[in-house]
Amino acid sequence: MTDIEIKYRDFIVSLAGRDKGRIFIVAEVIDNEHVTISDGMLRSIEKPKKKKRKHVKRIDIPPYKGTMSNRAVAKTVKAAISELS
């Protein structure tokens, strides 16, 4: 398990894989080792990516509180990218 607890709707950045460096929202916490992530664009809410916790890092942005729809998540992820740039 990671030092900082990753929870449902937290913003994370991928640390490994072909999506390395991309920002996502945690769609589901599966267990102590895995989460599913979505950005509403490449990874939809209906088909989130399963990722090991050691391959993601929580970003210091308040958790997402809106509707879990592709359009809303995509808009929020784009805003988070702008905020961090």
Phi, psi and omega in degrees: 000151181280166180293317179261126182292130177262127184240167176306132178075008174289151172275135179225162172239138179284133181258347184211156178096183182290345177262017182306131178090351180276151179262137180223171171245139179289118181272333180197142172261113184278306179202196181290345183252336189228150172224162169250144185231151179215148173240000178078353181246281179284323178246106183282167177295326181288332181229068181288160179270130175277130185220143175287144180300328181290348180260008177227157178226133179290139178261145182280065175232139179305145181304151178291133183240004183274192179290140178273066174244156182302315182297314182293318180294316180300316180297318181291320178296318178298320178296321179295321178297316178298319181296323182278343182282000000 
